[in-house]
Amino acid sequence: DSSEPNSRSVVGNSRTSKGVVSSKSSRGATGKLKDISRLGRRVVGIHACSEVIKVRPGAVHSVYLKKPYGSHKGLEYFYDWAKANDVPCLEENDAFFKSFMQVHQGVCLAVSEKPQFDFAQIVAKEKALVLALDGIEDPHNLGAMIRTSWLMGVDGILLPENRATSLTSTSMKVACGGAEHVPLSEETNLASSIKAFKAKGFWVYGLSHKAEQSVWDVEFNEKSVLVVGAEDNGMRLPVERECDMLISLPQVDASASYNASVATAMVVSEYFRQFSKQSKD
């Protein structure tokens, strides 16, 4: 999904009466998807695609619309934008979209750029918040976390390269545009990456059932890393060891746990609340 583009060519070579390129490739959906992958990451869904056009319009290499696009609410906007900006626009059938996502809303963009994680820029800030996600495997959860991070001003997200989901079409769609604002960095060693932030004065808080202190009782450091582990196993031990403090979320049943994206929203919103209050005082 995140491969860099190496061509502006698109599948298909004939135009309909409305001016949309109609794909006539005989290679089928798999071959077409390879073409998109060469052009960039696949962004799917009306909200996610609209945010791409708003934030990085020059990075859109091609637009894919479900045929007939004129009968689908909201799709004409993407055709009109593509035509006005001289971006190739192709009509595809439902099978094409469902070959990589069941719920697609009839629009997909091939995008060559994404927000870049800049360690030096983040650590130079007086106040900064980084989210470290250890072992999140569900792309829907990741998408919800990205959406929360966008709206709560998170500066960046750290992910492990292995045994975790990445920035997929599904996670970008669920993020509803958040993926265009929050940079992600996939780390070979998440614990070491967290340690690098500690060396620059960040305080590391890990959500854990082992914690004796509630998130409501914590006074967050201005420069913080919040660590959220997988719902079933939590943080891995090397990551937990890098935490300066383990904190918990209030709940009435200690034997259960919050959904990981809900837990993330709760702890990030408490950080946001504390510093929003300070700015008003």
Sequence and secondary structure as in RCSB ss.txt:
>XXXX:A:sequence
DSSEPNSRSVVGNSRTSKGVVSSKSSRGATGKLKDISRLGRRVVGIHACSEVIKVRPGAVHSVYLKKPYGSHKGL
EYFYDWAKANDVPCLEENDAFFKSFMQVHQGVCLAVSEKPQFDFAQIVAKEKALVLALDGIEDPHNLGAMIRTSW
LMGVDGILLPENRATSLTSTSMKVACGGAEHVPLSEETNLASSIKAFKAKGFWVYGLSHKAEQSVWDVEFNEKSV
LVVGAEDNGMRLPVERECDMLISLPQVDASASYNASVATAMVVSEYFRQFSKQSKD
>XXXX:A:secstr
          S  EE TTS EE   SSHHHHHHHHHHHH EEEESHHHHHHHHHH GGGEEEEEEESSGGGSTTH
HHHHHHHHHTT  EEEE HHHHHTT S  TTEEEEE       HHHHHTSSSEEEEEEES   HHHHHHHHHHHH
HTT  EEEEESSSS  S HHHHHHHTTGGGTS EEEES HHHHHHHHHTTT EEEEE TT SEEGGG    SEEE
EEEEBTTTBS HHHHHT SEEEE   S TTS   HHHHHHHHHHHHHHHHHHHHH 
